[in-house]
Every structure is written in structure tokens, then in C-alpha cells.
Amino acid sequence: MLYFLFLLVLIFSAYLLFLFKRVNKYRYDTGHDYIYNLEKNLIAQTKIEKNSIVLHKSYKNYDSLFLKIRLSLNPLSYFCKPYIEIENVKHYFEYGASGVRYLNISHIKSHIVRLEMHYASLGSDEATVYGYKNDINLTNKILILAPHADDAEIAAFGLYKKASDVTIAVTTAGEYGACNYCDIYDNDKTKQSLKKAELRIFDALCVPLLGNVTIENSFTLGYFDLSLKWMHDHKGESASSLIQGIDDINKFRKVSHAKVQLPHLAKPVYSSFLEDLISIITQTKPAIILTPHPTIDRHSDHKYTTLALIDALKATNHSCKLLLYTNHLKLSETYPIGEINSSITLPPNKEDFYFDSIYSSELDYNLQVDKFFALEAMHDLRDSLIFISIKQSIKHLNKMIKRKFFGKDKSYYKRATRANELFFVVESENIDKLL
């Protein structure tokens, strides 16, 4: 009997540890409010009655809508991933979530909004609706700055496939990072990194064809991976690759085919990078530029791509809208939370960061499928299917178990194939407020 009780206690303790690890994976307190000051865009304060709210029909005047609610802790949310479904789109929260959250209701077709609760509970019947009129014209010229070969597709494949005139500039070669092909090259990191860069450059040029962007409008500048901050901080000095044996960016620089006229050869110095961006802006004259948000995206190449863009915009006095995205949220790499085909809404946030507006670009189901296959075409996003050893097979199995049971799924297939794409909008005259 004592043995049986001990076994039960052991199993229960293990399960509590499992739940703790699953909640702790977010690396922030899931009971805290998301902090946003959206009051200047408040369009309605309302009550949630019988899990529904009624909006004035003027909601149709806004292209992007967000509903502020307060969750109370639902004990079931520790066991099952909590979500609220609105007009067949799911809005997921963290395991064990409570506090202020924002639902992206930009997709609604009816002024009566019904919230179907699943393992989630409301902590208040108060609700606030915020609306944004962005006037995004997808027939205008659009420039996308992608720090790596897959960033444009992760952040904006749906938007750019709907657009008419898109140019995609990939700023780095992406040769550093996970040693995906080390087994094939007997742990020769130089060879595997050269192959990694070669494949990423190929993807950068070719995958946009799936989104109707011609090869002439896709090109790679070839700067070394994780070098942009160093070049920014050491102006006038040449950067080096973090991979020993790789010392020439021009083997990664593919611009001779492009409509934009850029020097075929370049040096890994900040002045060269800045001149590239100035030339691209001057020649394409984009009305819209998509680039990472320099405050909330944690990756240094993402941040310093945009900081260099700000320098280029100042040098050219070019006027445009910036649509800022994040593929590596500083607070937690688990964002966006939830399952494939669900909504992307405002990210978890502890402090204010600057934006003029928020834009949610809707993706219908067919476009979500197209985006999935565009992501799947990117070599660097795939789980390796070549298992050279039992050790690698066990490593892959361990990753799958963590994804399933602990929710540690950082797969961009799941995080990016969603019902919408989300951007923080900043007018170019306000770019100093990003610094």
C-alpha cells in the first residue's frame, strides 16, 4: 500500500513538474497583462454579454480591429491550450494565461461578435475595441528588406503575393547558425556553411517566384551573417565571417541579374551596406517598406538592417510607410502562440515601443496553403530528413516529443502559416522615434 501511495505521489509530482516546465517555456509571467497604449484608436467600450459583443456597423471603416479583454485563470488551461474562436478563427493564449489580452478581430464579417471559449475564462465583462485605418495600397511599389533568405516569406509572403510591384533585398548570406549539414561534410564547418549559404541564396532568389515576384526583383547583398551590428559599430573597418575560411562576401552577392543597379563587388563595411540601401531606395522609390521592428525583434541582423535603413532614409529624404515585423520576438521565441491557421495578434509586451498604427493583412485559406509551401521550399526551415546516425534520429525524436508535450514548437510552419500577417506601421517622418 505504501509503495502504491509513493508511486502515486511520484507520478503526481512528475506531472506537476511537466506542467511547470510547459508554462515556464514562455520565459515571462503568463499571468501579467500585455501592455499597450492604444487609447487614441479607441472606437468602442462595450460589455460582453453571453460571450458576445455588439459593434456599431461603422467597424467596417477600419481595416484592422483589436478587442481588449481580461482573462481569469482557468485551471483547465494548464492541461489544454486555451483559445477563443471568433468566426471560425482561433485566438490562442499561453498555458495558464490570465490578465489583459488583445484579440485580432480584423477578419469579422458581422457586427455581432461571438466569443466561443475553450479552456479560457473571462475575468471581466468589460471590453474595448480599437480600430486602425491604414490605407495600404498593394498596387504601390513595395520594398521588403529581409535580413535572411526566409524572413520575407515568414513575415509577409501573403502580403507580397497579393501585391503588384515588389522588390525583395536579402541583406546577409546566412552562412552561420545551426550546422544542418555537418554530418554530410564530416563536421567540416567551412564546407557545410558554404553549402548552407549557397542554398539560402538560391532560396532567396527562387522562392519569391511562388509569390509572383520575379528573379529580377529578388537579390542578395551577401554581407556576413551576424556582422551588421559589428559593421555599424566599427564604421570604416571590414567585417569577418564567424566561420573560419570564409572571407569574401562577393561569392554570396547576387545582384548582376537585378533590375536595381548595384555594384557587382562590395566590401563588408558599413559604408558599402549603406550605399546599397540608398541605391535601392533611390531606384525603386517604394511607397511601402517592410523591415524588422528594431525594438522588439531580438536578432541583431534584423535590428541593424532597419537601423541602416533609417540612415538611408535620412540620407535620401525619401517619404514612405514602414511596415515593421518581428520574426524573433525579444520577449519570447514562442510568439506567435498557437496552432497553424489561427490568428496572429499583438505580441506579449512589458513596455511601450513606438508605432503609429497597426496593420493586419488577412490571408484566406488558399493563401495560407501557398505560404506553407513557400516556407517548406526554404532549406533552412526544414527538419533534416537525412539521418546519418542513430544519434541524430534520437535527437530528432527528442525534438518532436518536446514540441508535442511541452509546447516547445518554434517551427515557422506553425508560427507563420496563419490567418493574417501583422505589422506595426511607422511613417517615415517619425523614424527617429524608433531609435
Backbone hydrogen bonds, N-H to C=O, Kabsch-Sander energy under -0.5 kcal/mol:
donor,donor_aa,acceptor,acceptor_aa,energy
5,L,1,M,-2.4
6,F,2,L,-2.6
7,L,3,Y,-2.3
8,L,4,F,-2.2
9,V,5,L,-2.6
10,L,6,F,-2.4
11,I,7,L,-2.5
12,F,8,L,-2.8
13,S,9,V,-2.7
14,A,10,L,-2.4
15,Y,11,I,-2.2
16,L,12,F,-2.3
17,L,13,S,-2.2
18,F,14,A,-2.1
19,L,15,Y,-2.4
20,F,16,L,-2.5
21,K,17,L,-2.6
22,R,18,F,-2.0
23,V,19,L,-2.1
24,N,20,F,-2.7
25,K,21,K,-1.0
26,Y,23,V,-1.2
27,R,24,N,-1.5
30,T,28,Y,-0.6
32,H,29,D,-1.7
34,Y,100,V,-1.8
35,I,349,N,-2.1
36,Y,34,Y,-0.7
38,L,36,Y,-0.8
41,N,38,L,-2.5
42,L,39,E,-1.8
43,I,129,V,-2.9
44,A,129,V,-1.5
46,T,127,A,-2.9
48,I,125,D,-2.9
49,E,47,K,-0.8
49,E,52,S,-2.7
50,K,48,I,-0.5
52,S,49,E,-0.9
53,I,113,V,-2.4
55,L,53,I,-0.5
55,L,111,H,-3.3
59,Y,56,H,-2.0
60,K,57,K,-1.4
61,N,58,S,-2.4
62,Y,59,Y,-1.7
63,D,132,Y,-1.4
64,S,132,Y,-1.6
66,F,130,Y,-2.4
67,L,103,L,-2.8
68,K,66,F,-0.6
68,K,128,T,-3.4
69,I,67,L,-0.5
69,I,101,R,-2.5
71,L,99,G,-2.8
72,S,121,S,-2.4
77,S,74,N,-2.6
78,Y,75,P,-1.4
79,F,76,L,-1.2
80,C,76,L,-2.8
83,Y,118,H,-2.4
84,I,91,H,-2.1
85,E,116,E,-2.5
86,I,89,V,-2.8
89,V,86,I,-1.6
91,H,84,I,-2.2
92,Y,90,K,-0.5
93,F,82,P,-2.3
96,G,77,S,-0.6
97,A,94,E,-1.5
98,S,30,T,-2.1
99,G,71,L,-2.7
101,R,69,I,-2.3
103,L,67,L,-3.0
105,I,65,L,-1.7
105,I,103,L,-1.0
106,S,65,L,-0.6
108,I,105,I,-1.5
113,V,53,I,-2.9
113,V,111,H,-0.7
114,R,112,I,-0.7
115,L,51,N,-3.6
116,E,85,E,-2.4
116,E,114,R,-0.7
117,M,115,L,-0.8
118,H,83,Y,-1.9
121,S,72,S,-0.8
123,G,70,R,-3.4
124,S,70,R,-0.8
127,A,46,T,-2.2
128,T,68,K,-1.6
129,V,44,A,-3.2
130,Y,66,F,-2.7
131,G,41,N,-2.5
132,Y,64,S,-2.2
134,N,132,Y,-0.6
137,N,135,D,-0.7
138,L,136,I,-0.8
140,N,137,N,-1.7
142,I,165,D,-2.8
143,L,288,I,-2.6
144,I,167,T,-3.0
145,L,143,L,-0.5
145,L,290,L,-3.1
146,A,144,I,-0.6
146,A,169,A,-2.7
151,D,148,H,-1.3
152,A,148,H,-0.5
154,I,150,D,-2.5
155,A,151,D,-2.3
156,A,152,A,-2.3
157,F,153,E,-1.4
160,Y,156,A,-2.8
161,K,157,F,-2.2
162,K,158,G,-1.3
163,A,159,L,-0.8
164,S,138,L,-2.3
165,D,140,N,-0.6
167,T,142,I,-2.3
168,I,217,N,-3.0
169,A,144,I,-2.7
169,A,167,T,-0.5
170,V,168,I,-0.5
170,V,219,F,-2.4
171,T,146,A,-2.1
171,T,169,A,-0.6
172,T,147,P,-1.2
173,A,223,Y,-2.5
180,N,178,A,-2.1
182,C,179,C,-1.3
185,Y,181,Y,-1.6
186,D,183,D,-1.1
187,N,182,C,-3.5
188,D,185,Y,-1.7
189,K,187,N,-1.2
192,Q,188,D,-2.4
193,S,189,K,-2.2
194,L,190,T,-2.2
195,K,191,K,-2.2
196,K,192,Q,-2.6
197,A,193,S,-2.6
198,E,194,L,-2.4
199,L,195,K,-2.6
200,R,196,K,-2.3
201,I,197,A,-2.6
202,F,198,E,-2.2
203,D,199,L,-2.6
204,A,200,R,-2.5
205,L,201,I,-1.8
206,C,202,F,-2.2
207,V,203,D,-2.2
209,L,206,C,-1.8
210,L,207,V,-2.2
211,G,208,P,-1.4
212,N,209,L,-1.6
213,V,208,P,-2.4
214,T,212,N,-0.6
217,N,214,T,-1.5
218,S,215,I,-1.7
219,F,168,I,-1.9
220,T,254,K,-1.5
221,L,170,V,-3.1
222,G,170,V,-0.6
223,Y,171,T,-1.6
227,S,224,F,-1.5
231,M,227,S,-2.6
232,H,228,L,-2.2
233,D,229,K,-2.3
234,H,230,W,-1.5
237,E,234,H,-2.3
239,A,268,P,-2.9
241,S,246,I,-0.7
244,Q,242,L,-0.6
246,I,243,I,-1.7
247,D,245,G,-0.6
251,K,248,D,-0.8
252,F,249,I,-1.7
253,R,249,I,-0.7
254,K,220,T,-1.6
254,K,252,F,-0.7
255,V,253,R,-0.6
258,A,255,V,-1.5
259,K,216,E,-2.2
262,L,260,V,-0.8
269,V,267,K,-2.4
273,F,269,V,-1.8
274,L,270,Y,-2.9
275,E,271,S,-2.3
276,D,272,S,-2.2
277,L,273,F,-2.0
278,I,274,L,-2.5
279,S,275,E,-2.5
280,I,276,D,-2.4
281,I,277,L,-2.5
282,T,278,I,-2.6
283,Q,279,S,-2.2
284,T,280,I,-2.5
285,K,281,I,-2.3
287,A,141,K,-2.0
288,I,141,K,-1.7
289,I,321,K,-2.8
290,L,143,L,-2.9
291,T,323,L,-1.7
293,H,325,Y,-2.8
297,D,293,H,-1.7
298,R,296,I,-0.6
298,R,328,H,-3.1
303,K,299,H,-2.4
304,Y,300,S,-2.8
305,T,301,D,-1.2
306,T,302,H,-1.6
307,L,303,K,-2.1
308,A,304,Y,-1.6
309,L,305,T,-1.8
310,I,306,T,-2.4
311,D,307,L,-1.7
312,A,308,A,-2.3
313,L,309,L,-2.8
314,K,310,I,-2.1
315,A,311,D,-2.0
316,T,312,A,-1.7
317,N,313,L,-1.7
318,H,313,L,-0.9
321,K,287,A,-2.3
322,L,426,V,-2.9
323,L,289,I,-2.8
323,L,321,K,-0.6
324,L,322,L,-0.7
324,L,424,F,-3.1
325,Y,291,T,-1.5
330,K,296,I,-3.3
335,Y,332,S,-1.2
341,N,417,T,-3.1
342,S,339,E,-1.6
343,S,90,K,-2.8
345,T,343,S,-0.6
356,D,425,V,-3.1
357,S,425,V,-1.8
359,Y,423,F,-3.1
361,S,359,Y,-0.6
361,S,421,E,-3.0
362,E,360,S,-0.6
363,L,419,A,-2.6
368,Q,364,D,-2.1
369,V,365,Y,-2.2
370,D,366,N,-2.2
371,K,367,L,-2.3
372,F,368,Q,-2.3
373,F,369,V,-2.0
374,A,370,D,-1.8
375,L,371,K,-2.5
376,E,372,F,-2.4
377,A,373,F,-1.2
378,M,375,L,-1.5
379,H,377,A,-0.7
381,L,378,M,-1.3
382,R,378,M,-0.6
382,R,379,H,-1.1
387,F,385,L,-0.9
388,I,386,I,-0.9
393,S,389,S,-1.6
394,I,390,I,-2.6
395,K,391,K,-2.1
396,H,392,Q,-2.1
397,L,393,S,-2.3
398,N,394,I,-2.5
399,K,395,K,-1.7
400,M,396,H,-2.1
401,I,397,L,-2.2
402,K,398,N,-2.2
403,R,399,K,-2.1
404,K,400,M,-2.1
405,F,401,I,-2.8
406,F,401,I,-0.6
406,F,402,K,-1.3
408,K,402,K,-1.8
409,D,407,G,-1.9
410,K,408,K,-0.8
414,K,411,S,-0.5
415,R,411,S,-2.3
416,A,412,Y,-2.1
417,T,412,Y,-0.5
417,T,413,Y,-0.9
418,R,416,A,-1.6
419,A,342,S,-2.6
421,E,361,S,-2.1
423,F,359,Y,-2.4
424,F,324,L,-2.6
425,V,357,S,-2.6
425,V,423,F,-0.6
426,V,322,L,-2.3
428,S,320,C,-2.4
430,N,427,E,-2.5
431,I,428,S,-1.5
433,K,430,N,-1.7
434,L,431,I,-1.8
435,L,432,D,-1.2
